[in-house]
Amino acid sequence: MSYVPIVDDYVIWHCEPPFEGWVYFADSEYVTIEIGVKDKPPCQYTRNEKHKKIHTLLLCYPSRWHELEYVKNRRECDEN
């Protein structure tokens, strides 16, 4: 049985170059892997900042899921 990624899994994508991060979105068509987060600079046009972070995401299609290595899940980490 092959690995099917779900949201909150931490994975290593064995591609060139390799990437690792949290599965941010999962669907049967693709998943996104969050490889970076940084604070969003203040916007001079918006009074109330709704989104405080900038997320860098990679898109991974099912044809490449065999290159993903499951490491852990966030919920499992929270339980310990």
KATADA-V164834 format. One record per residue. N is the residue number from 1. RES is the residue in one small letter. PSI is psi in whole degrees, 0 to 359 (NA if undefined). OMEGA is omega in radians with two decimals (NA if undefined). BURIAL is b if it has 9 or more other C-alpha atoms within 8 Angstrom, else e. Layout:
n={N/N}
res={RES/RES}
psi={PSI/PSI}
omega={OMEGA/OMEGA}
burial={BURIAL/BURIAL}
//
This chain:
n={1/2/3/4/5/6/7/8/9/10/11/12/13/14/15/16/17/18/19/20/21/22/23/24/25/26/27/28/29/30/31/32/33/34/35/36/37/38/39/40/41/42/43/44/45/46/47/48/49/50/51/52/53/54/55/56/57/58/59/60/61/62/63/64/65/66/67/68/69/70/71/72/73/74/75/76/77/78/79/80}
res={m/s/y/v/p/i/v/d/d/y/v/i/w/h/c/e/p/p/f/e/g/w/v/y/f/a/d/s/e/y/v/t/i/e/i/g/v/k/d/k/p/p/c/q/y/t/r/n/e/k/h/k/k/i/h/t/l/l/l/c/y/p/s/r/w/h/e/l/e/y/v/k/n/r/r/e/c/d/e/n}
psi={133/158/132/112/147/161/139/8/141/124/157/125/110/79/191/109/159/149/157/151/187/140/117/326/142/136/170/340/327/167/157/142/122/114/356/148/134/158/140/134/152/143/130/347/350/128/310/110/115/318/123/349/156/124/130/121/143/143/130/120/158/330/345/0/336/345/356/134/120/132/305/175/143/320/323/323/322/333/334/NA}
omega={-3.11/-3.10/3.04/-3.08/3.06/3.14/3.13/2.96/2.99/-3.04/2.94/3.11/-3.12/3.05/-3.13/-0.03/3.12/3.09/3.01/3.13/-3.10/3.01/-3.04/3.12/3.12/3.14/3.11/-3.11/-3.12/2.95/2.98/-3.13/-3.13/-3.12/3.12/3.09/3.05/3.13/3.10/3.11/-3.14/-3.14/-3.11/-3.07/-3.07/3.10/-3.12/3.12/3.13/-3.12/-3.03/-3.04/2.98/-3.11/3.05/-3.04/2.99/3.12/-3.14/-3.13/-3.10/3.13/-3.14/-3.09/3.11/3.10/-3.14/3.06/3.09/3.10/-3.13/3.09/-3.12/-3.12/3.10/3.13/-3.12/-3.10/-3.10/NA}
burial={e/e/e/e/b/e/b/b/b/b/b/b/b/b/e/e/e/e/b/b/b/b/b/b/b/b/e/e/e/b/b/b/b/b/b/e/b/e/e/e/e/e/e/e/e/e/e/e/e/e/e/e/e/e/b/e/b/e/e/b/b/b/e/e/b/b/e/b/b/b/e/b/b/b/e/e/e/e/e/e}
//
